[in-house]
């Protein structure tokens, strides 16, 4: 029996975070922030500037929160270079160490490489099977530093399955902006009604898919498929294998 999730589908896109990859543990998220604070403190000292780690940490948090709010409102990516520039401005250091922006930017971005990010459960198996079946695959990831996600994709062996890797700091619009999905469709050379997107966020992946008339698949290992006030996915799965299973008891439920 056929799998309804894939019925009529000719191309597929995936989200990155908590869809095909994740932090190995939640502690890694906090570790990443700590690495950034310590690196900024060290680099600033090299420029003869002494700031407390607490001041740096608070500023990183404030600017990060403001940039995320801006992203959600504008649906346009704020790249990490802009984030770091705003941090320096907030600290009153933008003109004092203009030449140090690139050094701080590298430390900010590469902190992600120093924590453990691993493939999501069954992601390698499912992506390999979809590629074997001939589906063109695209990655559509909201990120302020696509070049780092690209390195993680390569390191973990995920890149091999994808025809196109789209990072929002490189293309501009971010999910749920329909323009991000339009770019993805153009790259894949597919029609909206023949394409599906798999992701874990109602307000980003599912809303963006529905705005773009793309089939939406919500991946949620634990918890309820439906949340009050959130856009409804076409399908909901709790295991990525449900995408490739024949119709049966564990098949993704149409909702």
PyMOL commands that set and color helices and strands:
alter all, ss='L'
color gray80, all
select helices_A, chain A and resi 27-46+53-74+80-90+98-114+123-132+146-155+159-161+168-171+178-188+192-194+202-211+240-243
alter helices_A, ss='H'
color red, helices_A
select strands_A, chain A and resi 11-14+21-23+117-119+136-141+164-167+195-199+215-219+235-237+253-254
alter strands_A, ss='S'
color yellow, strands_A
deselect
rebuild
show_as cartoon
